[in-house]
Amino acid sequence: MPTTVCACGNRLKRTDRYCSSCGTARSLAALKAPPVDNKLPKRRVNASSIDSARHAVPERKHATVMFADLCGSTEQIGNADPEEARKYLDPALALMSGHVKAYGGIISQLLGDGVLALFGAPLAQEDHALRACLAGLAIQRAVIDWNRDRAETDKPIAIRVGIASGELVVSSASEYLSSHYRADGLTAHLAKRNEGLATPGSVVVSASTFRLVERHIEAKLLGTRAIAGFESPIELYELLLKEQRPRAASLPRSRPRARQHRASTAVDIERGARHRAMRCSAWSNE
């Protein structure tokens, strides 16, 4: 019997209903991690580290929040049988979750037809904004491939992605009989608003995120938007899909050793995600 491997790289036992590493339901974990563009290495999130973080008190962190949402799902499943609705939603949720985890993110919540993901929390990552942006772009590229490969059998799907970086209060939500992490603050609110402002197939980020990745990621300025909860209009950018690969490929492979653990470039992150996807594929074929 083939071994079931979650998109995060963790092997599931036959009796496991959920992944012990990331909490993903077995029905989603059974789907292979989607292939990721370019070559890559990723720092795998350790299950023991997650457990220790889960019991930590609420703390402030500078992190990046991503909201990804499947467009038009209400119309697609409005009158469908629950089992048929699940067959429609599960592959899309697995696609989004797989790329989030491949780039070192944590799925904080599954939102019916979308995901809330955290980068840089509960475990710190210096390059959390870059990881989130690369994951968002990988999701959109995967959707393009998905629609091309299934053009004759399935209806096309579209996903909107919104990303914002800033200060959050992160805590475990286990006291509410849930396994996800709460991320409270205006940053989470802004990420959700950005997702709502994104057009299908796009990734919209706030200026707070773009300032952290502008050396590595190409984007176009969308202008400013008045967003509830913010005193001043927020400057927004849309990440560009086609320009990322050559820009990332030209990044230097070495950086000053200002800290013991150096921050990753886009090339490092892409190489790690590729390595994890290949490892998941190999395990699932054993």
Protein Blocks (a to p, Z undefined) as FASTA:
>chain_A
ZZdddfkopacdfklmbdfklopafklmmpccdddehjdddddddfklmmmmmmpccddd
dddddddddehklmmmmmgcfklmmmmmmmmmmmmmmmmmmnopacfbaghjaccddehi
abdcfklmmmmmmmmmmmmmmmmmmmmmmmmmmccddddddddddddddddfklnopabd
cdedjklmmmmmmmmmpcghiacddfklmmmmmmmpccddebjcddehiabacddddddf
klmmmmmmmpcfbdcdfbfbdcddfklmmmmmmmmmmmmmmmmmZZ
